[in-house]
Amino acid sequence: MARRIPNRRRRRPRGPKTIRKRACPGCGQMKCDNTKVPYVDYKELDTLGRFISERGKIRSRRVTGACAQYQRRVAIAIKNAREMALLPYTKSPR
């Protein structure tokens, strides 16, 4: 005799998740060319602040929506600003 399987809730099949691409915050395009990526100055703390988490870490491209070239330039600018003591390396959790 066949064993009976207890009634279990079946999960509803979900459709494919739609991922909406955001435009790069630096150059404003979906796909960036090397020539159109603007220079990121290490003294622009307002711009760099959007790419730093509450703990002082550099946010990833997935979170910020930046293209690869702009993310590299932002990371270099953040590191330069930290060297010049304009930005802290870490922020204390309070």
PyRosetta script that sets phi, psi and omega in degrees:
from pyrosetta import init, pose_from_sequence

init()
pose = pose_from_sequence("MARRIPNRRRRRPRGPKTIRKRACPGCGQMKCDNTKVPYVDYKELDTLGRFISERGKIRSRRVTGACAQYQRRVAIAIKNAREMALLPYTKSPR")
pose.set_psi(1, 141.0)
pose.set_omega(1, -177.6)
pose.set_phi(2, -77.6)
pose.set_psi(2, 143.7)
pose.set_omega(2, 178.2)
pose.set_phi(3, -77.6)
pose.set_psi(3, 142.1)
pose.set_omega(3, 178.0)
pose.set_phi(4, -90.1)
pose.set_psi(4, 133.6)
pose.set_omega(4, 177.0)
pose.set_phi(5, -91.7)
pose.set_psi(5, 129.7)
pose.set_omega(5, 180.0)
pose.set_phi(6, -62.9)
pose.set_psi(6, 151.6)
pose.set_omega(6, -179.7)
pose.set_phi(7, -65.0)
pose.set_psi(7, 122.3)
pose.set_omega(7, 177.2)
pose.set_phi(8, -118.3)
pose.set_psi(8, 150.2)
pose.set_omega(8, 177.4)
pose.set_phi(9, -71.7)
pose.set_psi(9, 128.4)
pose.set_omega(9, 176.8)
pose.set_phi(10, -87.2)
pose.set_psi(10, 142.0)
pose.set_omega(10, 176.3)
pose.set_phi(11, -79.1)
pose.set_psi(11, 140.6)
pose.set_omega(11, 177.2)
pose.set_phi(12, -74.7)
pose.set_psi(12, 134.5)
pose.set_omega(12, 177.1)
pose.set_phi(13, -68.2)
pose.set_psi(13, 132.4)
pose.set_omega(13, -179.8)
pose.set_phi(14, -101.0)
pose.set_psi(14, 148.3)
pose.set_omega(14, 178.7)
pose.set_phi(15, -74.5)
pose.set_psi(15, 174.2)
pose.set_omega(15, 179.4)
pose.set_phi(16, -66.9)
pose.set_psi(16, 138.8)
pose.set_omega(16, 178.6)
pose.set_phi(17, -73.2)
pose.set_psi(17, 134.3)
pose.set_omega(17, 178.2)
pose.set_phi(18, -94.6)
pose.set_psi(18, 121.0)
pose.set_omega(18, 179.1)
pose.set_phi(19, -100.3)
pose.set_psi(19, 120.5)
pose.set_omega(19, -178.6)
pose.set_phi(20, -96.2)
pose.set_psi(20, 121.4)
pose.set_omega(20, 179.8)
pose.set_phi(21, -77.2)
pose.set_psi(21, 138.4)
pose.set_omega(21, 176.7)
pose.set_phi(22, -100.2)
pose.set_psi(22, 155.1)
pose.set_omega(22, 175.6)
pose.set_phi(23, -76.0)
pose.set_psi(23, 148.9)
pose.set_omega(23, 179.8)
pose.set_phi(24, -63.0)
pose.set_psi(24, 132.5)
pose.set_omega(24, -179.4)
pose.set_phi(25, -68.0)
pose.set_psi(25, -19.0)
pose.set_omega(25, -179.0)
pose.set_phi(26, -84.0)
pose.set_psi(26, -52.0)
pose.set_omega(26, -175.0)
pose.set_phi(27, -106.6)
pose.set_psi(27, -11.6)
pose.set_omega(27, 175.1)
pose.set_phi(28, 76.2)
pose.set_psi(28, 15.7)
pose.set_omega(28, -180.0)
pose.set_phi(29, -115.8)
pose.set_psi(29, 160.6)
pose.set_omega(29, 176.3)
pose.set_phi(30, -73.9)
pose.set_psi(30, -41.4)
pose.set_omega(30, 179.9)
pose.set_phi(31, -126.6)
pose.set_psi(31, 125.4)
pose.set_omega(31, -172.1)
pose.set_phi(32, -99.8)
pose.set_psi(32, 145.5)
pose.set_omega(32, 169.4)
pose.set_phi(33, -96.2)
pose.set_psi(33, 155.9)
pose.set_omega(33, 178.6)
pose.set_phi(34, -61.6)
pose.set_psi(34, -31.6)
pose.set_omega(34, -176.1)
pose.set_phi(35, -76.7)
pose.set_psi(35, -23.0)
pose.set_omega(35, -175.2)
pose.set_phi(36, -96.5)
pose.set_psi(36, -1.5)
pose.set_omega(36, -179.6)
pose.set_phi(37, -79.8)
pose.set_psi(37, 120.7)
pose.set_omega(37, -175.9)
pose.set_phi(38, -74.5)
pose.set_psi(38, 160.9)
pose.set_omega(38, 176.9)
pose.set_phi(39, -74.9)
pose.set_psi(39, 138.7)
pose.set_omega(39, 178.6)
pose.set_phi(40, -109.5)
pose.set_psi(40, 117.3)
pose.set_omega(40, -178.3)
pose.set_phi(41, -86.0)
pose.set_psi(41, 138.0)
pose.set_omega(41, -178.4)
pose.set_phi(42, -72.1)
pose.set_psi(42, -12.5)
pose.set_omega(42, -179.7)
pose.set_phi(43, -89.1)
pose.set_psi(43, -8.2)
pose.set_omega(43, 178.4)
pose.set_phi(44, -86.2)
pose.set_psi(44, 85.0)
pose.set_omega(44, -174.0)
pose.set_phi(45, -71.8)
pose.set_psi(45, -26.5)
pose.set_omega(45, 177.6)
pose.set_phi(46, -65.6)
pose.set_psi(46, -42.8)
pose.set_omega(46, 179.6)
pose.set_phi(47, -67.5)
pose.set_psi(47, -43.4)
pose.set_omega(47, -177.3)
pose.set_phi(48, -70.8)
pose.set_psi(48, -27.9)
pose.set_omega(48, -179.0)
pose.set_phi(49, -63.4)
pose.set_psi(49, -26.8)
pose.set_omega(49, 178.7)
pose.set_phi(50, -71.6)
pose.set_psi(50, -19.4)
pose.set_omega(50, -176.4)
pose.set_phi(51, -102.7)
pose.set_psi(51, 10.1)
pose.set_omega(51, -179.4)
pose.set_phi(52, -119.3)
pose.set_psi(52, 136.3)
pose.set_omega(52, 180.0)
pose.set_phi(53, -78.6)
pose.set_psi(53, 177.9)
pose.set_omega(53, 179.8)
pose.set_phi(54, -64.9)
pose.set_psi(54, -26.8)
pose.set_omega(54, 179.7)
pose.set_phi(55, -88.4)
pose.set_psi(55, -2.8)
pose.set_omega(55, 178.0)
pose.set_phi(56, 95.5)
pose.set_psi(56, 8.8)
pose.set_omega(56, -179.6)
pose.set_phi(57, -89.8)
pose.set_psi(57, 153.7)
pose.set_omega(57, 177.2)
pose.set_phi(58, -76.7)
pose.set_psi(58, 127.3)
pose.set_omega(58, -179.9)
pose.set_phi(59, -74.6)
pose.set_psi(59, 152.9)
pose.set_omega(59, -176.6)
pose.set_phi(60, -79.6)
pose.set_psi(60, 167.1)
pose.set_omega(60, 178.1)
pose.set_phi(61, -62.8)
pose.set_psi(61, -35.3)
pose.set_omega(61, -178.8)
pose.set_phi(62, -62.7)
pose.set_psi(62, -35.4)
pose.set_omega(62, -178.9)
pose.set_phi(63, -80.5)
pose.set_psi(63, -44.3)
pose.set_omega(63, -174.8)
pose.set_phi(64, -82.8)
pose.set_psi(64, -26.6)
pose.set_omega(64, -178.6)
pose.set_phi(65, 82.2)
pose.set_psi(65, 15.9)
pose.set_omega(65, -178.5)
pose.set_phi(66, -82.9)
pose.set_psi(66, 153.8)
pose.set_omega(66, 175.1)
pose.set_phi(67, -77.1)
pose.set_psi(67, 170.1)
pose.set_omega(67, -173.7)
pose.set_phi(68, -63.5)
pose.set_psi(68, -44.8)
pose.set_omega(68, -177.5)
pose.set_phi(69, -66.3)
pose.set_psi(69, -42.2)
pose.set_omega(69, -179.5)
pose.set_phi(70, -68.5)
pose.set_psi(70, -36.9)
pose.set_omega(70, 178.4)
pose.set_phi(71, -64.0)
pose.set_psi(71, -39.3)
pose.set_omega(71, 177.3)
pose.set_phi(72, -63.3)
pose.set_psi(72, -43.5)
pose.set_omega(72, -179.5)
pose.set_phi(73, -66.9)
pose.set_psi(73, -36.9)
pose.set_omega(73, 177.6)
pose.set_phi(74, -66.1)
pose.set_psi(74, -42.4)
pose.set_omega(74, -179.8)
pose.set_phi(75, -62.6)
pose.set_psi(75, -41.8)
pose.set_omega(75, 178.6)
pose.set_phi(76, -65.5)
pose.set_psi(76, -41.1)
pose.set_omega(76, 179.7)
pose.set_phi(77, -65.7)
pose.set_psi(77, -38.3)
pose.set_omega(77, 178.1)
pose.set_phi(78, -65.3)
pose.set_psi(78, -42.0)
pose.set_omega(78, 179.4)
pose.set_phi(79, -65.8)
pose.set_psi(79, -37.8)
pose.set_omega(79, 176.4)
pose.set_phi(80, -66.3)
pose.set_psi(80, -41.0)
pose.set_omega(80, 179.2)
pose.set_phi(81, -65.3)
pose.set_psi(81, -34.3)
pose.set_omega(81, 176.2)
pose.set_phi(82, -67.7)
pose.set_psi(82, -39.6)
pose.set_omega(82, 178.0)
pose.set_phi(83, -63.2)
pose.set_psi(83, -36.9)
pose.set_omega(83, -179.1)
pose.set_phi(84, -84.0)
pose.set_psi(84, 3.9)
pose.set_omega(84, 178.9)
pose.set_phi(85, 65.0)
pose.set_psi(85, 29.3)
pose.set_omega(85, 174.5)
pose.set_phi(86, -88.0)
pose.set_psi(86, -28.3)
pose.set_omega(86, 177.0)
pose.set_phi(87, -125.0)
pose.set_psi(87, 145.0)
pose.set_omega(87, 176.8)
pose.set_phi(88, -77.6)
pose.set_psi(88, 153.1)
pose.set_omega(88, 175.7)
pose.set_phi(89, -71.3)
pose.set_psi(89, -42.6)
pose.set_omega(89, 176.1)
pose.set_phi(90, -136.9)
pose.set_psi(90, 155.0)
pose.set_omega(90, 175.6)
pose.set_phi(91, -110.9)
pose.set_psi(91, 139.2)
pose.set_omega(91, -176.6)
pose.set_phi(92, -73.7)
pose.set_psi(92, 134.1)
pose.set_omega(92, 178.8)
pose.set_phi(93, -78.3)
pose.set_psi(93, 115.3)
pose.set_omega(93, -179.8)
pose.set_phi(94, -128.2)
pose.dump_pdb("model.pdb")
